[in-house]
């Protein structure tokens, strides 16, 4: 196959029917914070053990097409000495890697951020490809208020997403392109929609300008949803309708799949909203999930550092529910039946 053929085949595998992507790329700082909530000591070994627990969950590959890793994890060996990337491959899960270095203050724009990590990225991508990664992720973060995000913030982040995506494809890696409009705030669903439209339009303009092969990417957007502190929360039907109308207008049909982030929603909320979108049908792209907390909780609490079997069962439950949602077959009854 040509390089383009390989990118396209990998992107399609990432959004294969019934499957989604597990986001397990929390930084050491974030992972330590989450461990602390449940009294778990955060060490290189404990972080490895937690992620290995997830990756070895029996049958996880039935629901998970790929797992996004952090730099520490992709270099680690499992407890038995095998490479973590090989544990994933043996489970039928594609290894991926977060390659941005985080959101930093944007010069001249108080309260706004720019995601960094382009310096030296070409060399890092080549190394990750050699280790075994098959796809990458870069997250841009857009905060919402009456004044934010500025056009400047949207454009600089979109430009960085475009540069990253082009470099990832050059290295033979499928880029997950993640322009996230944060749900933190008191903005309503229409404000979220307006910002999401601007973010998507500008991001695709930049990818086009930078010669990104759209058939070889996966888009990871937010759902169009009310701010977490908004007095009126949009219903699932409203979220589905507004999200899909926005995507239809600004996401080209060449994109093989859209893997939604959960963005602070509970697993049940994220599944309900995804299911409502999939049931509408008639879309040019696969709709699926790339959840972090919405897949991992409550397995982390149950695991507690050592309770492997029950934690794996909890992870598989959320993965199965997410799979049902991306197939348009999720229901509250399915949630209760599995308890």
Secondary structure by P-SEA (a helix, b strand, c coil): ccaaaaaaaaaaaaacccbbbbcccccaaaaaaaaaaacccccaaaaaaaaaaaaacccccccccbbbbccccccccccccccaaaaaaaacbbbbbbcccccccccccccbbbbccccaaaaaaaaaaaaccccbbbbbbbbbccccccaaaaaaaaaaaaaaaaaaaaacbbbbccccccccccccaaaaaaaaaaaaaaaaaaaaaaccccccbbbbbbcccccccccccccaaaaaaaaaaaaaacccccccbbbbbcccccaaaaaaaaaaaaaaccccbbbbbbccccccccccccccccccaaaaaaaaaaaaaaaaaaaccccaaaaaaac
